[in-house]
Amino acid sequence: MNNKIAVESLSMDLLRIANGLYKGSYKTAGRFTDEALMRTMEINTKTLKPYFTKILYDINTCLSNKPRERTAEDVLMYSILCKNYARKYLS
């Protein structure tokens, strides 16, 4: 899969997780968490900038841990970082 599509899709999945957590819909958030974790595996990290590879690692760590108060805010931040990276560096 093209890295741009995968990163943008990851961004949308993360946005849906954040919205689900904010609204208290944990079932929806859980479903999109699984999708986002699969999406991170589809991304070819060899062609990415090193700092974004670390961000992907941090996303995996954030999604793999038990949800806490800041999880929705963290996931929303990662969503925006993914979207900005895809727009600026991936074609």
C-alpha positions in Angstrom: 0.0 0.0 0.0 1.1 3.5 -0.7 2.6 5.2 2.4 0.6 8.4 1.9 -2.7 6.5 1.8 -1.7 4.5 4.8 -0.6 7.5 6.9 -3.8 9.4 6.0 -5.9 6.4 6.9 -4.1 6.1 10.2 -4.8 9.8 10.8 -8.5 9.2 10.2 -8.6 6.1 12.4 -6.9 8.0 15.2 -9.4 10.9 14.9 -12.3 8.4 15.2 -10.7 6.9 18.3 -10.4 10.3 19.9 -14.0 11.1 19.1 -15.2 7.8 20.4 -13.3 8.3 23.7 -14.6 11.9 24.1 -18.2 10.7 23.6 -17.8 7.7 25.8 -18.3 5.2 23.0 -15.6 2.7 24.0 -16.7 0.0 21.7 -16.3 2.2 18.7 -12.9 3.4 20.0 -11.8 -0.2 20.5 -12.8 -1.1 17.0 -10.8 1.8 15.5 -7.9 1.1 17.8 -7.6 -2.4 16.2 -7.8 -0.8 12.8 -5.1 1.8 13.7 -2.7 -0.8 15.0 -3.1 -2.8 11.8 -2.6 0.3 9.8 0.8 1.1 11.5 2.0 -2.3 10.4 1.2 -1.5 6.7 3.4 1.6 6.7 6.9 1.1 5.2 9.1 2.8 7.8 12.3 2.6 5.6 11.1 5.5 3.5 10.0 7.7 6.4 11.9 10.4 8.2 13.4 9.1 11.5 11.3 11.4 13.7 8.0 10.0 12.2 9.2 6.5 12.8 9.4 7.4 16.5 5.9 8.9 16.3 4.6 5.6 14.9 6.3 3.7 17.8 4.7 6.2 20.3 1.3 5.7 18.6 1.6 1.9 19.1 2.6 2.4 22.7 -0.3 4.8 23.4 -2.9 2.5 21.8 -1.5 -0.7 23.4 -1.7 0.6 26.9 -4.9 0.8 29.0 -6.9 3.9 28.2 -6.4 6.7 30.7 -7.6 10.3 31.0 -5.2 11.8 28.5 -5.5 9.0 25.8 -8.1 10.9 23.8 -6.0 14.0 23.7 -2.8 12.1 22.9 -4.6 10.2 20.0 -6.0 13.5 18.6 -2.5 15.0 18.7 -1.0 12.0 16.8 -3.9 12.2 14.3 -2.9 15.8 13.5 0.8 14.9 13.3 0.1 12.1 10.8 -2.1 14.3 8.7 0.5 17.1 8.6 3.3 14.6 7.8 1.3 13.0 4.9 0.5 16.4 3.4 4.1 17.8 3.6 6.4 14.9 3.0 4.5 12.1 1.2 3.4 12.4 -2.4 
